[in-house]
Amino acid sequence: FYLLFQGFRQISQRTISTASRRQLQNRVPEKQKLFQEDNGIPVHLKGGVMDAVLYRVTMGIAVLG
């Protein structure tokens, strides 16, 4: 049991240490700019094509239901 615990501890430390090496890019300002832009598009569709698809699927289910 002790060896299993030690192995798990080494794996978890390795995962944490390698994750901290990667630089994550902060995309929040870009998203804020996109969603705050006054371009006449409703906020629930500003995310792009996937938002439009999800909206249409949801409306279709609502109409059928």
All heavy atoms as TSV, in Angstrom:
chain	resi	resn	atom	element	x	y	z
A	1	PHE	N	N	0.830	-1.200	0.000
A	1	PHE	CA	C	0.000	0.000	0.000
A	1	PHE	C	C	0.867	1.253	0.000
A	1	PHE	O	O	0.581	2.209	-0.697
A	1	PHE	CB	C	-0.943	-0.025	1.216
A	1	PHE	CG	C	-1.833	1.177	1.291
A	1	PHE	CD1	C	-2.900	1.320	0.418
A	1	PHE	CD2	C	-1.604	2.174	2.207
A	1	PHE	CE1	C	-3.716	2.429	0.468
A	1	PHE	CE2	C	-2.418	3.280	2.268
A	1	PHE	CZ	C	-3.486	3.407	1.397
A	2	TYR	N	N	1.942	1.236	0.769
A	2	TYR	CA	C	2.825	2.397	0.848
A	2	TYR	C	C	3.468	2.684	-0.508
A	2	TYR	O	O	3.558	3.841	-0.918
A	2	TYR	CB	C	3.895	2.166	1.915
A	2	TYR	CG	C	4.853	3.322	2.046
A	2	TYR	CD1	C	4.455	4.501	2.661
A	2	TYR	CD2	C	6.141	3.249	1.546
A	2	TYR	CE1	C	5.319	5.572	2.764
A	2	TYR	CE2	C	7.011	4.303	1.650
A	2	TYR	CZ	C	6.599	5.476	2.266
A	2	TYR	OH	O	7.448	6.534	2.361
A	3	LEU	N	N	3.894	1.638	-1.212
A	3	LEU	CA	C	4.508	1.828	-2.526
A	3	LEU	C	C	3.510	2.405	-3.526
A	3	LEU	O	O	3.861	3.244	-4.351
A	3	LEU	CB	C	5.081	0.505	-3.049
A	3	LEU	CG	C	6.287	-0.046	-2.301
A	3	LEU	CD1	C	6.665	-1.420	-2.848
A	3	LEU	CD2	C	7.455	0.906	-2.400
A	4	LEU	N	N	2.271	1.965	-3.441
A	4	LEU	CA	C	1.234	2.487	-4.311
A	4	LEU	C	C	1.023	3.978	-4.056
A	4	LEU	O	O	0.907	4.773	-4.968
A	4	LEU	CB	C	-0.075	1.718	-4.106
A	4	LEU	CG	C	-1.266	2.159	-4.944
A	4	LEU	CD1	C	-0.988	1.900	-6.419
A	4	LEU	CD2	C	-2.511	1.415	-4.503
A	5	PHE	N	N	0.989	4.347	-2.785
A	5	PHE	CA	C	0.820	5.750	-2.410
A	5	PHE	C	C	1.984	6.592	-2.916
A	5	PHE	O	O	1.791	7.680	-3.444
A	5	PHE	CB	C	0.686	5.878	-0.886
A	5	PHE	CG	C	0.553	7.303	-0.428
A	5	PHE	CD1	C	-0.637	7.991	-0.631
A	5	PHE	CD2	C	1.599	7.951	0.188
A	5	PHE	CE1	C	-0.765	9.312	-0.223
A	5	PHE	CE2	C	1.481	9.257	0.605
A	5	PHE	CZ	C	0.299	9.935	0.395
A	6	GLN	N	N	3.210	6.083	-2.769
A	6	GLN	CA	C	4.399	6.817	-3.232
A	6	GLN	C	C	4.356	7.004	-4.751
A	6	GLN	O	O	4.676	8.066	-5.270
A	6	GLN	CB	C	5.686	6.072	-2.845
A	6	GLN	CG	C	6.016	6.170	-1.392
A	6	GLN	CD	C	6.485	7.545	-0.992
A	6	GLN	OE1	O	5.945	8.566	-1.411
A	6	GLN	NE2	N	7.489	7.588	-0.154
A	7	GLY	N	N	3.936	5.967	-5.469
A	7	GLY	CA	C	3.849	6.069	-6.919
A	7	GLY	C	C	2.817	7.108	-7.341
A	7	GLY	O	O	3.050	7.904	-8.245
A	8	PHE	N	N	1.677	7.096	-6.665
A	8	PHE	CA	C	0.636	8.082	-6.963
A	8	PHE	C	C	1.120	9.488	-6.663
A	8	PHE	O	O	0.876	10.420	-7.418
A	8	PHE	CB	C	-0.628	7.771	-6.149
A	8	PHE	CG	C	-1.718	8.771	-6.362
A	8	PHE	CD1	C	-2.425	8.800	-7.551
A	8	PHE	CD2	C	-2.022	9.687	-5.379
A	8	PHE	CE1	C	-3.421	9.726	-7.760
A	8	PHE	CE2	C	-3.019	10.619	-5.571
A	8	PHE	CZ	C	-3.721	10.642	-6.767
A	9	ARG	N	N	1.847	9.646	-5.558
A	9	ARG	CA	C	2.354	10.964	-5.182
A	9	ARG	C	C	3.350	11.484	-6.223
A	9	ARG	O	O	3.330	12.645	-6.609
A	9	ARG	CB	C	3.005	10.881	-3.804
A	9	ARG	CG	C	3.141	12.242	-3.166
A	9	ARG	CD	C	3.518	12.112	-1.733
A	9	ARG	NE	N	4.912	12.501	-1.635
A	9	ARG	CZ	C	5.710	12.215	-0.643
A	9	ARG	NH1	N	5.287	11.495	0.346
A	9	ARG	NH2	N	6.945	12.624	-0.637
A	10	GLN	N	N	4.210	10.609	-6.732
A	10	GLN	CA	C	5.179	11.026	-7.740
A	10	GLN	C	C	4.481	11.428	-9.031
A	10	GLN	O	O	4.838	12.422	-9.658
A	10	GLN	CB	C	6.177	9.903	-8.015
A	10	GLN	CG	C	7.169	9.692	-6.908
A	10	GLN	CD	C	8.079	8.503	-7.186
A	10	GLN	OE1	O	7.833	7.730	-8.104
A	10	GLN	NE2	N	9.124	8.360	-6.380
A	11	ILE	N	N	3.466	10.675	-9.425
A	11	ILE	CA	C	2.729	11.005	-10.648
A	11	ILE	C	C	2.028	12.347	-10.503
A	11	ILE	O	O	2.073	13.186	-11.389
A	11	ILE	CB	C	1.724	9.884	-10.988
A	11	ILE	CG1	C	2.464	8.638	-11.439
A	11	ILE	CG2	C	0.743	10.343	-12.057
A	11	ILE	CD1	C	1.577	7.420	-11.589
A	12	SER	N	N	1.393	12.568	-9.345
A	12	SER	CA	C	0.665	13.824	-9.147
A	12	SER	C	C	1.623	15.006	-9.119
A	12	SER	O	O	1.331	16.070	-9.656
A	12	SER	CB	C	-0.178	13.772	-7.877
A	12	SER	OG	O	0.641	13.655	-6.743
A	13	GLN	N	N	2.783	14.846	-8.494
A	13	GLN	CA	C	3.751	15.940	-8.465
A	13	GLN	C	C	4.286	16.224	-9.857
A	13	GLN	O	O	4.471	17.369	-10.239
A	13	GLN	CB	C	4.912	15.589	-7.527
A	13	GLN	CG	C	4.545	15.682	-6.075
A	13	GLN	CD	C	5.676	15.242	-5.168
A	13	GLN	OE1	O	6.661	14.640	-5.625
A	13	GLN	NE2	N	5.542	15.524	-3.889
A	14	ARG	N	N	4.515	15.181	-10.633
A	14	ARG	CA	C	5.010	15.348	-11.994
A	14	ARG	C	C	3.973	16.086	-12.843
A	14	ARG	O	O	4.298	16.983	-13.603
A	14	ARG	CB	C	5.341	13.990	-12.608
A	14	ARG	CG	C	6.067	14.108	-13.923
A	14	ARG	CD	C	6.443	12.755	-14.510
A	14	ARG	NE	N	7.028	11.860	-13.531
A	14	ARG	CZ	C	6.708	10.573	-13.423
A	14	ARG	NH1	N	5.819	10.036	-14.223
A	14	ARG	NH2	N	7.273	9.810	-12.511
A	15	THR	N	N	2.706	15.722	-12.707
A	15	THR	CA	C	1.642	16.359	-13.480
A	15	THR	C	C	1.532	17.831	-13.131
A	15	THR	O	O	1.422	18.681	-14.004
A	15	THR	CB	C	0.294	15.657	-13.206
A	15	THR	OG1	O	0.440	14.282	-13.513
A	15	THR	CG2	C	-0.806	16.253	-14.047
A	16	ILE	N	N	1.574	18.146	-11.843
A	16	ILE	CA	C	1.462	19.540	-11.413
A	16	ILE	C	C	2.658	20.350	-11.893
A	16	ILE	O	O	2.509	21.454	-12.387
A	16	ILE	CB	C	1.314	19.614	-9.881
A	16	ILE	CG1	C	-0.030	19.023	-9.476
A	16	ILE	CG2	C	1.457	21.036	-9.380
A	16	ILE	CD1	C	-0.195	18.800	-7.997
A	17	SER	N	N	3.857	19.785	-11.789
A	17	SER	CA	C	5.043	20.539	-12.171
A	17	SER	C	C	5.106	20.763	-13.687
A	17	SER	O	O	5.541	21.809	-14.134
A	17	SER	CB	C	6.314	19.849	-11.686
A	17	SER	OG	O	6.490	18.616	-12.354
A	18	THR	N	N	4.648	19.804	-14.490
A	18	THR	CA	C	4.685	20.016	-15.933
A	18	THR	C	C	3.581	20.973	-16.366
A	18	THR	O	O	3.739	21.710	-17.326
A	18	THR	CB	C	4.539	18.694	-16.703
A	18	THR	OG1	O	3.353	18.049	-16.298
A	18	THR	CG2	C	5.730	17.794	-16.499
A	19	ALA	N	N	2.449	20.984	-15.656
A	19	ALA	CA	C	1.365	21.892	-16.011
A	19	ALA	C	C	1.758	23.336	-15.743
A	19	ALA	O	O	1.339	24.246	-16.449
A	19	ALA	CB	C	0.100	21.538	-15.236
A	20	SER	N	N	2.564	23.567	-14.723
A	20	SER	CA	C	2.947	24.929	-14.397
A	20	SER	C	C	3.966	25.483	-15.383
A	20	SER	O	O	4.147	26.688	-15.468
A	20	SER	CB	C	3.492	25.003	-12.977
A	20	SER	OG	O	4.674	24.242	-12.883
A	21	ARG	N	N	4.623	24.623	-16.143
A	21	ARG	CA	C	5.608	25.092	-17.120
A	21	ARG	C	C	4.955	25.721	-18.340
A	21	ARG	O	O	5.522	26.610	-18.962
A	21	ARG	CB	C	6.483	23.931	-17.582
A	21	ARG	CG	C	7.417	23.431	-16.532
A	21	ARG	CD	C	8.270	22.320	-17.071
A	21	ARG	NE	N	8.917	21.607	-15.971
A	21	ARG	CZ	C	9.434	20.419	-16.069
A	21	ARG	NH1	N	9.400	19.776	-17.216
A	21	ARG	NH2	N	10.001	19.833	-15.036
A	22	ARG	N	N	3.776	25.219	-18.678
A	22	ARG	CA	C	3.092	25.752	-19.858
A	22	ARG	C	C	2.564	27.147	-19.576
A	22	ARG	O	O	2.053	27.423	-18.510
A	22	ARG	CB	C	1.920	24.857	-20.249
A	22	ARG	CG	C	2.330	23.548	-20.797
A	22	ARG	CD	C	1.115	22.804	-21.288
A	22	ARG	NE	N	1.226	21.432	-20.802
A	22	ARG	CZ	C	0.247	20.714	-20.373
A	22	ARG	NH1	N	-0.968	21.189	-20.354
A	22	ARG	NH2	N	0.437	19.494	-19.943
A	23	GLN	N	N	2.698	28.007	-20.558
A	23	GLN	CA	C	2.168	29.353	-20.424
A	23	GLN	C	C	0.774	29.388	-21.008
A	23	GLN	O	O	0.571	29.106	-22.181
A	23	GLN	CB	C	3.064	30.356	-21.167
A	23	GLN	CG	C	4.436	30.508	-20.567
A	23	GLN	CD	C	4.390	31.146	-19.201
A	23	GLN	OE1	O	3.552	31.991	-18.938
A	23	GLN	NE2	N	5.273	30.731	-18.329
A	24	LEU	N	N	-0.210	29.705	-20.198
A	24	LEU	CA	C	-1.578	29.814	-20.669
A	24	LEU	C	C	-1.837	31.252	-21.082
A	24	LEU	O	O	-1.522	32.184	-20.340
A	24	LEU	CB	C	-2.563	29.392	-19.571
A	24	LEU	CG	C	-2.458	27.944	-19.116
A	24	LEU	CD1	C	-3.416	27.687	-17.973
A	24	LEU	CD2	C	-2.753	27.008	-20.269
A	25	GLN	N	N	-2.411	31.406	-22.252
A	25	GLN	CA	C	-2.689	32.734	-22.767
A	25	GLN	C	C	-4.037	33.205	-22.236
A	25	GLN	O	O	-5.026	32.488	-22.292
A	25	GLN	CB	C	-2.718	32.713	-24.293
A	25	GLN	CG	C	-2.894	34.070	-24.913
A	25	GLN	CD	C	-2.886	33.993	-26.427
A	25	GLN	OE1	O	-2.815	32.915	-27.003
A	25	GLN	NE2	N	-2.957	35.128	-27.070
A	26	ASN	N	N	-4.066	34.421	-21.716
A	26	ASN	CA	C	-5.293	35.000	-21.192
A	26	ASN	C	C	-6.101	35.573	-22.348
A	26	ASN	O	O	-5.701	36.546	-22.975
A	26	ASN	CB	C	-4.971	36.087	-20.179
A	26	ASN	CG	C	-6.197	36.637	-19.522
A	26	ASN	OD1	O	-7.302	36.142	-19.719
A	26	ASN	ND2	N	-6.022	37.682	-18.746
A	27	ARG	N	N	-7.238	34.950	-22.647
A	27	ARG	CA	C	-8.068	35.380	-23.769
A	27	ARG	C	C	-9.291	36.170	-23.325
A	27	ARG	O	O	-10.147	36.489	-24.140
A	27	ARG	CB	C	-8.521	34.172	-24.567
A	27	ARG	CG	C	-7.363	33.440	-25.204
A	27	ARG	CD	C	-7.842	32.308	-26.053
A	27	ARG	NE	N	-6.698	31.533	-26.521
A	27	ARG	CZ	C	-6.760	30.287	-26.880
A	27	ARG	NH1	N	-7.902	29.663	-26.854
A	27	ARG	NH2	N	-5.686	29.658	-27.287
A	28	VAL	N	N	-9.399	36.455	-22.039
A	28	VAL	CA	C	-10.563	37.159	-21.518
A	28	VAL	C	C	-10.727	38.540	-22.162
A	28	VAL	O	O	-11.832	38.887	-22.588
A	28	VAL	CB	C	-10.518	37.249	-19.976
A	28	VAL	CG1	C	-11.634	38.125	-19.442
A	28	VAL	CG2	C	-10.600	35.864	-19.377
A	29	PRO	N	N	-9.678	39.356	-22.281
A	29	PRO	CA	C	-9.874	40.670	-22.917
A	29	PRO	C	C	-10.402	40.575	-24.352
A	29	PRO	O	O	-11.228	41.384	-24.771
A	29	PRO	CB	C	-8.487	41.309	-22.881
A	29	PRO	CG	C	-7.787	40.644	-21.760
A	29	PRO	CD	C	-8.323	39.232	-21.744
A	30	GLU	N	N	-9.935	39.570	-25.099
A	30	GLU	CA	C	-10.418	39.383	-26.468
A	30	GLU	C	C	-11.909	39.057	-26.475
A	30	GLU	O	O	-12.675	39.598	-27.273
A	30	GLU	CB	C	-9.665	38.247	-27.155
A	30	GLU	CG	C	-8.190	38.476	-27.330
A	30	GLU	CD	C	-7.472	37.210	-27.791
A	30	GLU	OE1	O	-8.139	36.265	-28.245
A	30	GLU	OE2	O	-6.237	37.185	-27.696
A	31	LYS	N	N	-12.322	38.154	-25.581
A	31	LYS	CA	C	-13.732	37.767	-25.494
A	31	LYS	C	C	-14.597	38.932	-25.033
A	31	LYS	O	O	-15.702	39.136	-25.535
A	31	LYS	CB	C	-13.916	36.576	-24.546
A	31	LYS	CG	C	-13.281	35.310	-25.039
A	31	LYS	CD	C	-14.037	34.766	-26.238
A	31	LYS	CE	C	-13.460	33.447	-26.675
A	31	LYS	NZ	N	-14.136	32.895	-27.831
A	32	GLN	N	N	-14.102	39.718	-24.084
A	32	GLN	CA	C	-14.847	40.886	-23.623
A	32	GLN	C	C	-15.068	41.865	-24.769
A	32	GLN	O	O	-16.161	42.395	-24.930
A	32	GLN	CB	C	-14.105	41.581	-22.489
A	32	GLN	CG	C	-14.189	40.864	-21.171
A	32	GLN	CD	C	-13.371	41.549	-20.094
A	32	GLN	OE1	O	-12.399	42.242	-20.382
A	32	GLN	NE2	N	-13.748	41.317	-18.851
A	33	LYS	N	N	-14.034	42.092	-25.539
A	33	LYS	CA	C	-14.138	43.002	-26.672
A	33	LYS	C	C	-15.171	42.501	-27.681
A	33	LYS	O	O	-15.994	43.263	-28.187
A	33	LYS	CB	C	-12.762	43.119	-27.338
A	33	LYS	CG	C	-12.636	44.223	-28.340
A	33	LYS	CD	C	-11.211	44.247	-28.857
A	33	LYS	CE	C	-10.896	45.534	-29.523
A	33	LYS	NZ	N	-9.530	45.566	-30.049
A	34	LEU	N	N	-15.155	41.194	-27.949
A	34	LEU	CA	C	-16.089	40.594	-28.885
A	34	LEU	C	C	-17.537	40.721	-28.402
A	34	LEU	O	O	-18.419	41.134	-29.157
A	34	LEU	CB	C	-15.749	39.107	-29.083
A	34	LEU	CG	C	-16.733	38.286	-29.910
A	34	LEU	CD1	C	-16.619	38.664	-31.382
A	34	LEU	CD2	C	-16.491	36.812	-29.713
A	35	PHE	N	N	-17.778	40.404	-27.146
A	35	PHE	CA	C	-19.134	40.401	-26.638
A	35	PHE	C	C	-19.673	41.800	-26.334
A	35	PHE	O	O	-20.880	42.010	-26.298
A	35	PHE	CB	C	-19.242	39.518	-25.392
A	35	PHE	CG	C	-19.308	38.052	-25.729
A	35	PHE	CD1	C	-18.161	37.286	-25.785
A	35	PHE	CD2	C	-20.511	37.453	-26.010
A	35	PHE	CE1	C	-18.219	35.944	-26.118
A	35	PHE	CE2	C	-20.589	36.105	-26.343
A	35	PHE	CZ	C	-19.431	35.356	-26.401
A	36	GLN	N	N	-18.800	42.782	-26.121
A	36	GLN	CA	C	-19.245	44.147	-25.829
A	36	GLN	C	C	-19.410	44.993	-27.088
A	36	GLN	O	O	-19.953	46.089	-27.030
A	36	GLN	CB	C	-18.272	44.821	-24.862
A	36	GLN	CG	C	-18.326	44.229	-23.476
A	36	GLN	CD	C	-17.295	44.826	-22.552
A	36	GLN	OE1	O	-16.471	45.635	-22.963
A	36	GLN	NE2	N	-17.322	44.414	-21.294
A	37	GLU	N	N	-18.956	44.491	-28.214
A	37	GLU	CA	C	-19.042	45.229	-29.474
A	37	GLU	C	C	-20.510	45.426	-29.865
A	37	GLU	O	O	-21.322	44.503	-29.803
A	37	GLU	CB	C	-18.325	44.434	-30.558
A	37	GLU	CG	C	-18.219	45.135	-31.885
A	37	GLU	CD	C	-17.455	44.307	-32.899
A	37	GLU	OE1	O	-16.632	43.474	-32.482
A	37	GLU	OE2	O	-17.693	44.481	-34.091
A	38	ASP	N	N	-20.857	46.645	-30.247
A	38	ASP	CA	C	-22.227	46.963	-30.639
A	38	ASP	C	C	-22.364	46.768	-32.145
A	38	ASP	O	O	-22.157	47.680	-32.930
A	38	ASP	CB	C	-22.577	48.395	-30.235
A	38	ASP	CG	C	-24.037	48.717	-30.464
A	38	ASP	OD1	O	-24.836	47.768	-30.577
A	38	ASP	OD2	O	-24.379	49.912	-30.529
A	39	ASN	N	N	-22.717	45.542	-32.560
A	39	ASN	CA	C	-22.823	45.240	-33.981
A	39	ASN	C	C	-24.205	44.706	-34.360
A	39	ASN	O	O	-24.387	44.158	-35.431
A	39	ASN	CB	C	-21.733	44.262	-34.404
A	39	ASN	CG	C	-21.727	42.992	-33.588
A	39	ASN	OD1	O	-22.613	42.769	-32.768
A	39	ASN	ND2	N	-20.730	42.163	-33.799
A	40	GLY	N	N	-25.179	44.822	-33.457
A	40	GLY	CA	C	-26.536	44.407	-33.761
A	40	GLY	C	C	-26.812	42.921	-33.618
A	40	GLY	O	O	-27.934	42.483	-33.837
A	41	ILE	N	N	-25.811	42.142	-33.277
A	41	ILE	CA	C	-25.988	40.696	-33.095
A	41	ILE	C	C	-26.365	40.453	-31.638
A	41	ILE	O	O	-25.718	40.983	-30.729
A	41	ILE	CB	C	-24.694	39.927	-33.440
A	41	ILE	CG1	C	-24.319	40.150	-34.904
A	41	ILE	CG2	C	-24.845	38.442	-33.152
A	41	ILE	CD1	C	-22.974	39.560	-35.283
A	42	PRO	N	N	-27.414	39.647	-31.384
A	42	PRO	CA	C	-27.762	39.335	-29.993
A	42	PRO	C	C	-26.610	38.639	-29.274
A	42	PRO	O	O	-25.852	37.881	-29.884
A	42	PRO	CB	C	-28.960	38.393	-30.124
A	42	PRO	CG	C	-29.464	38.574	-31.501
A	42	PRO	CD	C	-28.315	39.019	-32.337
A	43	VAL	N	N	-26.495	38.885	-27.985
A	43	VAL	CA	C	-25.358	38.371	-27.225
A	43	VAL	C	C	-25.309	36.841	-27.249
A	43	VAL	O	O	-24.220	36.251	-27.217
A	43	VAL	CB	C	-25.357	38.920	-25.784
A	43	VAL	CG1	C	-26.470	38.296	-24.962
A	43	VAL	CG2	C	-24.031	38.704	-25.111
A	44	HIS	N	N	-26.462	36.176	-27.347
A	44	HIS	CA	C	-26.446	34.714	-27.349
A	44	HIS	C	C	-25.989	34.131	-28.677
A	44	HIS	O	O	-25.842	32.926	-28.799
A	44	HIS	CB	C	-27.830	34.158	-26.958
A	44	HIS	CG	C	-28.932	34.567	-27.872
A	44	HIS	ND1	N	-29.610	35.752	-27.704
A	44	HIS	CD2	C	-29.481	33.969	-28.934
A	44	HIS	CE1	C	-30.534	35.845	-28.644
A	44	HIS	NE2	N	-30.476	34.781	-29.404
A	45	LEU	N	N	-25.752	34.965	-29.669
A	45	LEU	CA	C	-25.252	34.485	-30.967
A	45	LEU	C	C	-23.856	35.017	-31.302
A	45	LEU	O	O	-23.316	34.701	-32.361
A	45	LEU	CB	C	-26.223	34.895	-32.080
A	45	LEU	CG	C	-27.621	34.283	-31.992
A	45	LEU	CD1	C	-28.507	34.869	-33.082
A	45	LEU	CD2	C	-27.564	32.785	-32.094
A	46	LYS	N	N	-23.273	35.809	-30.428
A	46	LYS	CA	C	-21.973	36.418	-30.717
A	46	LYS	C	C	-20.807	35.437	-30.666
A	46	LYS	O	O	-19.716	35.751	-31.109
A	46	LYS	CB	C	-21.702	37.575	-29.753
A	46	LYS	CG	C	-22.483	38.803	-30.095
A	46	LYS	CD	C	-22.033	39.990	-29.287
A	46	LYS	CE	C	-22.796	41.217	-29.703
A	46	LYS	NZ	N	-22.301	42.410	-29.048
A	47	GLY	N	N	-21.022	34.237	-30.147
A	47	GLY	CA	C	-19.943	33.258	-30.036
A	47	GLY	C	C	-19.557	32.613	-31.348
A	47	GLY	O	O	-18.549	31.944	-31.432
A	48	GLY	N	N	-20.381	32.780	-32.384
A	48	GLY	CA	C	-20.040	32.220	-33.681
A	48	GLY	C	C	-21.037	31.185	-34.165
A	48	GLY	O	O	-22.186	31.150	-33.740
A	49	VAL	N	N	-20.569	30.343	-35.063
A	49	VAL	CA	C	-21.416	29.354	-35.724
A	49	VAL	C	C	-21.994	28.357	-34.718
A	49	VAL	O	O	-23.169	28.000	-34.797
A	49	VAL	CB	C	-20.610	28.613	-36.816
A	49	VAL	CG1	C	-21.429	27.495	-37.432
A	49	VAL	CG2	C	-20.156	29.579	-37.877
A	50	MET	N	N	-21.188	27.916	-33.778
A	50	MET	CA	C	-21.672	26.924	-32.815
A	50	MET	C	C	-22.819	27.482	-31.981
A	50	MET	O	O	-23.771	26.752	-31.670
A	50	MET	CB	C	-20.524	26.471	-31.913
A	50	MET	CG	C	-20.823	25.218	-31.176
A	50	MET	SD	S	-21.128	23.889	-32.358
A	50	MET	CE	C	-21.749	22.653	-31.286
A	51	ASP	N	N	-22.766	28.756	-31.629
A	51	ASP	CA	C	-23.875	29.375	-30.899
A	51	ASP	C	C	-25.146	29.375	-31.734
A	51	ASP	O	O	-26.237	29.106	-31.229
A	51	ASP	CB	C	-23.535	30.812	-30.499
A	51	ASP	CG	C	-22.658	30.885	-29.263
A	51	ASP	OD1	O	-22.432	29.832	-28.639
A	51	ASP	OD2	O	-22.217	31.995	-28.925
A	52	ALA	N	N	-25.020	29.670	-33.022
A	52	ALA	CA	C	-26.183	29.690	-33.905
A	52	ALA	C	C	-26.785	28.294	-34.046
A	52	ALA	O	O	-28.010	28.131	-34.015
A	52	ALA	CB	C	-25.795	30.240	-35.279
A	53	VAL	N	N	-25.938	27.275	-34.158
A	53	VAL	CA	C	-26.416	25.897	-34.272
A	53	VAL	C	C	-27.143	25.487	-32.991
A	53	VAL	O	O	-28.246	24.931	-33.041
A	53	VAL	CB	C	-25.247	24.927	-34.579
A	53	VAL	CG1	C	-25.672	23.485	-34.434
A	53	VAL	CG2	C	-24.692	25.198	-35.962
A	54	LEU	N	N	-26.542	25.769	-31.846
A	54	LEU	CA	C	-27.177	25.412	-30.574
A	54	LEU	C	C	-28.502	26.146	-30.391
A	54	LEU	O	O	-29.479	25.577	-29.891
A	54	LEU	CB	C	-26.235	25.719	-29.413
A	54	LEU	CG	C	-25.052	24.782	-29.252
A	54	LEU	CD1	C	-24.109	25.300	-28.177
A	54	LEU	CD2	C	-25.506	23.384	-28.917
A	55	TYR	N	N	-28.557	27.404	-30.812
A	55	TYR	CA	C	-29.794	28.184	-30.710
A	55	TYR	C	C	-30.895	27.564	-31.570
A	55	TYR	O	O	-32.028	27.386	-31.124
A	55	TYR	CB	C	-29.529	29.628	-31.132
A	55	TYR	CG	C	-30.756	30.481	-31.163
A	55	TYR	CD1	C	-31.357	30.916	-29.989
A	55	TYR	CD2	C	-31.339	30.861	-32.373
A	55	TYR	CE1	C	-32.494	31.705	-30.008
A	55	TYR	CE2	C	-32.475	31.644	-32.404
A	55	TYR	CZ	C	-33.047	32.063	-31.216
A	55	TYR	OH	O	-34.179	32.834	-31.246
A	56	ARG	N	N	-30.547	27.205	-32.801
A	56	ARG	CA	C	-31.550	26.621	-33.705
A	56	ARG	C	C	-32.023	25.249	-33.224
A	56	ARG	O	O	-33.199	24.937	-33.304
A	56	ARG	CB	C	-30.973	26.535	-35.111
A	56	ARG	CG	C	-30.865	27.900	-35.746
A	56	ARG	CD	C	-30.431	27.836	-37.191
A	56	ARG	NE	N	-30.347	29.180	-37.735
A	56	ARG	CZ	C	-29.284	29.676	-38.328
A	56	ARG	NH1	N	-28.209	28.930	-38.494
A	56	ARG	NH2	N	-29.284	30.902	-38.787
A	57	VAL	N	N	-31.116	24.439	-32.706
A	57	VAL	CA	C	-31.482	23.134	-32.168
A	57	VAL	C	C	-32.413	23.317	-30.966
A	57	VAL	O	O	-33.439	22.642	-30.850
A	57	VAL	CB	C	-30.240	22.306	-31.786
A	57	VAL	CG1	C	-30.597	21.101	-30.954
A	57	VAL	CG2	C	-29.480	21.879	-33.034
A	58	THR	N	N	-32.077	24.242	-30.095
A	58	THR	CA	C	-32.913	24.505	-28.915
A	58	THR	C	C	-34.293	24.982	-29.324
A	58	THR	O	O	-35.306	24.532	-28.774
A	58	THR	CB	C	-32.240	25.542	-28.008
A	58	THR	OG1	O	-30.937	25.064	-27.649
A	58	THR	CG2	C	-33.055	25.787	-26.758
A	59	MET	N	N	-34.369	25.894	-30.295
A	59	MET	CA	C	-35.664	26.386	-30.754
A	59	MET	C	C	-36.462	25.267	-31.416
A	59	MET	O	O	-37.673	25.171	-31.249
A	59	MET	CB	C	-35.495	27.559	-31.723
A	59	MET	CG	C	-35.049	28.839	-31.060
A	59	MET	SD	S	-36.242	29.420	-29.859
A	59	MET	CE	C	-35.307	29.252	-28.355
A	60	GLY	N	N	-35.796	24.406	-32.166
A	60	GLY	CA	C	-36.471	23.274	-32.812
A	60	GLY	C	C	-37.063	22.320	-31.775
A	60	GLY	O	O	-38.201	21.878	-31.910
A	61	ILE	N	N	-36.295	22.033	-30.737
A	61	ILE	CA	C	-36.796	21.159	-29.688
A	61	ILE	C	C	-37.963	21.813	-28.962
A	61	ILE	O	O	-38.956	21.143	-28.636
A	61	ILE	CB	C	-35.652	20.806	-28.699
A	61	ILE	CG1	C	-34.626	19.909	-29.381
A	61	ILE	CG2	C	-36.199	20.150	-27.440
A	61	ILE	CD1	C	-33.364	19.690	-28.583
A	62	ALA	N	N	-37.870	23.107	-28.727
A	62	ALA	CA	C	-38.962	23.823	-28.046
A	62	ALA	C	C	-40.245	23.807	-28.881
A	62	ALA	O	O	-41.329	23.617	-28.349
A	62	ALA	CB	C	-38.541	25.255	-27.750
A	63	VAL	N	N	-40.115	23.999	-30.185
A	63	VAL	CA	C	-41.294	23.998	-31.067
A	63	VAL	C	C	-41.896	22.598	-31.135
A	63	VAL	O	O	-43.123	22.429	-31.071
A	63	VAL	CB	C	-40.913	24.513	-32.474
A	63	VAL	CG1	C	-42.026	24.252	-33.468
A	63	VAL	CG2	C	-40.592	25.996	-32.417
A	64	LEU	N	N	-41.057	21.574	-31.257
A	64	LEU	CA	C	-41.555	20.197	-31.314
A	64	LEU	C	C	-42.160	19.743	-29.983
A	64	LEU	O	O	-43.069	18.928	-29.966
A	64	LEU	CB	C	-40.444	19.242	-31.738
A	64	LEU	CG	C	-39.956	19.384	-33.186
A	64	LEU	CD1	C	-38.760	18.482	-33.418
A	64	LEU	CD2	C	-41.079	19.076	-34.160
A	65	GLY	N	N	-41.611	20.269	-28.901
A	65	GLY	CA	C	-42.081	19.870	-27.583
A	65	GLY	C	C	-43.393	20.499	-27.277
A	65	GLY	O	O	-44.317	19.994	-26.697
